[in-house]
């Protein structure tokens, strides 16, 4: 992604290793700097996902 190579290097790593890397490299720092997520409630997120899914399904119907 830095533009140093034309061909990506693929690694077959266990999912847990990838999740730990992501958590340390990306999630932790942003979670400490951006705190809007603290106000999220599970039911609100679920409602947003359901709405997004129904909107997506409607768009798919129009494409057919």
C-alpha positions as CSV (number, residue, x, y, z in Angstrom):
1,X,0.0,0.0,0.0
2,X,3.0,2.3,0.3
3,X,3.7,1.9,-3.4
4,X,7.0,0.2,-2.8
5,X,6.1,-3.1,-4.5
6,X,3.9,-3.9,-7.5
7,X,2.9,-7.3,-6.2
8,X,1.4,-7.8,-2.8
9,X,2.9,-10.2,-0.3
10,X,0.3,-12.6,0.9
11,X,0.6,-14.3,4.3
12,X,-1.5,-17.2,5.6
13,X,-1.8,-16.1,9.2
14,X,-4.3,-17.3,11.8
15,X,-7.3,-15.1,12.2
16,X,-6.6,-14.4,15.8
17,X,-3.1,-13.0,14.9
18,X,-4.7,-10.8,12.3
19,X,-7.4,-9.6,14.8
20,X,-4.8,-8.8,17.4
21,X,-2.6,-6.9,14.9
22,X,-5.7,-4.9,13.8
23,X,-6.7,-4.2,17.4
24,X,-3.2,-2.9,18.3
25,X,-2.4,-1.1,15.1
26,X,-5.7,0.5,14.2
27,X,-8.5,0.1,16.8
28,X,-6.8,1.1,20.1
29,X,-5.4,4.4,18.9
30,X,-8.5,5.6,17.2
31,X,-10.8,4.5,20.1
32,X,-8.8,6.7,22.4
33,X,-8.9,9.7,20.1
34,X,-12.4,9.4,18.7
35,X,-15.0,8.8,21.4
36,X,-18.4,9.1,19.5
37,X,-18.7,5.3,19.6
38,X,-19.1,5.4,23.4
39,X,-22.7,6.6,22.9
40,X,-23.7,3.7,20.6
41,X,-26.2,1.3,21.9
42,X,-26.5,-2.3,20.6
43,X,-30.2,-1.9,19.7
44,X,-29.5,1.3,17.7
45,X,-26.7,-0.4,15.7
46,X,-29.0,-3.3,15.0
47,X,-31.7,-1.0,13.8
48,X,-29.3,0.8,11.5
49,X,-28.1,-2.5,10.1
50,X,-31.6,-3.6,9.4
51,X,-32.5,-0.3,7.7
52,X,-29.3,-0.5,5.6
53,X,-30.1,-4.1,4.7
54,X,-33.6,-3.3,3.6
55,X,-32.4,-0.3,1.5
56,X,-29.8,-2.5,-0.1
57,X,-32.5,-5.1,-0.9
58,X,-34.7,-2.4,-2.5
59,X,-31.7,-1.2,-4.6
60,X,-31.1,-4.7,-5.8
61,X,-34.7,-5.1,-6.9
62,X,-34.4,-1.9,-9.0
63,X,-31.3,-3.2,-10.7
64,X,-33.0,-6.4,-11.9
